[in-house]
């Protein structure tokens, strides 16, 4: 009977240790928030038109704020998963997001998602290419794309032609507006 009791205690200790290790492993390495600052896209686009430039440059901080704004608007990702923080950065021609979430309001989880950006008027689409929990790869299909309604924030006569990442900036390239479009923009 003593051997059975000892084995049961050892099993409970091993299971408790495994659970503690799993909790530690999935926990995010740092706390992130969802606070963001509004990015004045409309005024920047008007300034760009006044300068007769076909490109609008968004800094990495701008991209971080736009991404956090979308995550904050959709923080209840799935019934048992709440997004609690995010940080976005441009790296190697991709958008990389460090995301923190809580599963069942108890277990904090830290993920890293890598996105490929593309333009689908009027939205900037961040499509998941890679997902990791620490160093463990997860199926990218398990995660939703982020849709940033960038075109809705711009003045009507301006139409985005393409986007590209250059070093730590997102460059939004516009179609050349007609003379009538410029008159209505600059009023």
Residue pairs with C-beta under 8 A, 6 or more apart in sequence:
23 107
25 134
26 107
26 108
26 109
26 110
26 133
26 134
27 108
27 109
27 110
28 85
28 98
28 100
28 108
28 109
28 110
29 110
30 98
30 110
31 85
31 100
32 84
32 85
32 86
32 87
32 98
32 99
32 100
33 84
33 85
34 68
34 71
34 72
34 75
34 83
34 84
34 85
34 86
35 68
36 64
36 65
36 66
36 68
36 69
36 72
37 65
38 65
38 69
39 58
39 62
39 65
39 66
41 56
41 150
41 153
41 154
42 153
42 154
42 155
44 56
45 56
45 154
45 155
45 158
46 155
46 185
46 186
48 55
48 56
48 174
49 155
49 158
49 177
49 182
49 185
49 186
50 186
54 161
54 173
54 174
54 175
54 176
55 171
55 172
55 173
55 174
56 171
56 172
56 174
57 169
57 170
57 171
57 172
58 66
58 169
58 170
58 171
58 172
59 168
59 169
60 88
60 89
60 90
60 168
60 169
62 170
63 88
63 89
63 90
63 95
63 170
64 87
64 88
64 89
66 124
66 148
66 150
67 86
67 88
67 95
67 97
67 126
67 146
67 148
68 86
68 87
68 88
70 146
70 147
70 148
71 83
71 86
71 99
71 146
74 83
75 82
75 83
75 84
76 82
76 83
77 83
77 101
77 144
80 103
80 104
81 101
81 102
81 103
82 101
82 102
82 105
83 99
83 100
83 101
84 100
84 101
84 102
84 108
85 99
85 100
86 97
86 98
86 99
86 100
87 97
87 98
88 95
88 96
88 97
89 95
89 96
89 168
90 96
90 165
90 167
90 168
90 169
90 170
93 165
94 114
94 115
94 116
94 117
94 129
94 165
95 114
95 115
95 116
95 117
95 126
95 165
96 112
96 113
96 114
96 115
97 112
97 113
97 114
97 115
97 126
97 146
98 110
98 111
98 112
99 110
99 111
99 112
99 113
100 108
100 109
100 110
100 111
101 108
101 109
101 111
102 108
102 109
103 109
109 133
110 133
110 134
111 131
111 132
111 133
111 138
112 131
112 132
113 128
113 130
113 131
113 132
113 143
114 128
114 129
114 130
114 131
115 126
115 127
115 128
115 129
115 145
115 146
116 126
116 127
116 129
117 124
117 125
117 126
117 127
117 163
117 165
117 170
118 124
118 125
118 127
118 163
119 125
119 160
119 162
119 163
121 151
121 159
121 160
122 149
122 150
122 151
122 152
122 160
123 147
123 148
123 149
123 150
123 151
124 147
124 148
124 150
124 163
125 145
125 146
125 147
125 148
126 145
126 146
126 147
126 148
127 145
128 140
128 141
128 143
128 144
128 145
129 140
130 137
130 140
131 137
131 138
131 139
131 140
131 142
131 143
132 138
150 160
150 172
151 159
151 160
154 160
155 185
156 184
157 177
157 178
157 181
157 182
157 184
157 185
158 174
158 177
158 181
158 185
159 174
159 175
159 177
160 172
160 173
160 174
160 175
161 173
161 174
161 175
162 173
163 170
163 171
163 172
163 173
164 170
164 171
164 173
165 171
177 185
